[in-house]
């Protein structure tokens, strides 16, 4: 079984440090109440979760965070025991057919094709990771090593590039 990874994650306590070290007596009463409310929420999160993952906050962060979570869960479940294999291929099929569908609503294919290609390549990447041989024979990477490497690449694909989150935003705006 694959062990949980903290790649790209930070302890939730960092949230608390950010607000408690920046709080000072010069802030207004309203701001102090907001900070107190945030700290209460962060303390609650500390009881439910071990870590957080920072996502670039650029207006597409919801879609980036959603795709990050979806891809990570798919990778973990597919590598662990093959669960969600049907769901993975269902999603991949929807994505593959989405370009024509999106273009029916007025998007120019040549304008958005690069963004579409990035999303298709992301799912091709997940599929290629899952198909790699694994083992403890010293030749093939273990599941944990494979997952760590895949998560590092996933982090680059989703947090440093913007095409996937933009295409997901455009697609979801059509519903």
N, C-alpha and C positions, 0 to 999 in steps of 0.2 A: 504494500500500500504506500502511496505517496504521502510524505510528510508535508504538513502545511508550510508554506514558504512565506517569508516576509520580504521578498524582493520588492523593492520600491515602496515598502511600507515603513511607517514610523510609529513610534509609540503614541498613543492618544494623549499622553501626558504633555507632549509638546504643545498641544492646543492650550492647555492650561498655562504653561510657562509663557507663551506668547502674550496672553492677556494679563496674567498677574504681574509680570515684569514691566509691562508697558503702562499699567494702571498707575495714576498718580493723583495727588490731591487737587490738581488744577482742572480736572475734568468736571463737567457739569453733573448734576444729580441724575439727569436723564441718562447720560452716558454711563455713569456708574451703575445704574440699574440695568442697563443693557448688558454691560460686562458681567454683572452678577448673574443675570439670566443665562448668558452664554456659559459661564463657568459651571453653573448648575447642570446645564445640558451636557457639557463635556464630561463632568463627573459621572453622570448617568451613562454616557457612552463608554466610559472606562469600565463600568461594571458589565457591559454586554459584549464589548469587542476588545481585542488585544492591540490592534494597530489600525492605522489609517494609511491610505495611499494618496499622496498629493497628485492632483491633476491640474494641468495648466488651465488657469481660469481666463479664458479668452472669449467667452460668449458661446462657445461650443462645448463647454466643459461637461454639461449634462450628457450630451450624446457621446462624448469621449469616455466619460466614466461608465456609462451604460455599456458601451462596446467593450471596454476593458473588463468589466465584470462578466459579461456574457462570454467573451473569448477565454478568460481565465477559467471560468466554470466548465466550459466545454473541454478545454485542454485537460483539466484535472479529472473530469469524469471519464473522458475517452481513454486517457492513459491508465487510470486506476482499474477500471473493469469493463470498459466499453459501453457504460451507460450513456444514454443520450445520443447514441449513434444515429438513430432514426431522426431525432430532432436536429442534429447537426446537418444531415443531408437534406432535410426539409428546408432548413434555413438557407443552406447553400443553393438549393434550387430556386427559392424565392429571390435571392440576391442575383443569381445568374439571369433570371428573367426580368429583373427590375428595370433595366435600362430602357427597354421598349415601353414599359408601363409609365415610367417617369416622363419619357419624351411625348407620350400621348397627352400630357397635361401642359405642354408648351415649352419644356426645357429643350434647348438645342443639343442634339446628340454630340456634336463635335466639341461643344463647350464643357459638357459634364462627363464625357467618356473617361478622361484621366482619373476623375474622382471615383467613378464606378470601378475602373480597373484596380484601383488601390484596395477597394473593399473585396473584390473577387480574389485578389492576390492574398489578402489577409486570411480568407477562408481556405485558400489553397495551401498557405503556410501551415495552418492548424492541421489540415489533412496530412501534409508531408511529415509533420512532427509525430503524429499518431502512428504513421506507417513505419517509422524507424524501428529497427530491431533494438531490443533492450535486454539486459541480462547482467549477471554478476560474474561473468566469465573473464573479465578483464579486457575484453575486446569491444564489446558493445557498452554504451553508457547505461548506467542504472536509470530507473524511472525518475528518481529525484534529480539526478544530474541533467537528464533530458528536459525535465520540467523547468529547472532553474534556467537553463540556456534558452528555452522557449519563452519564458516569462521576461527575460532580459530583452529578447528580440521584440516581443510584444510591446514592451514598454517603449521601445524606440519607435515602433510602427504607430503607436497610438498617441504617445505623449509628445513626440518631437515632430511628427508629421500631422497635417491637418485634413488631408483629402477624405479620409474615412469618415470622420465626424461631420464634415460638411455634406457629404453624400447622404449619410443617414438623416441629417437634418432636413435636407431637401425631400428625401423620400417620405419621411414621417409627416412633413407639412402638407402632403397631398391627401392624407386621410381625413 
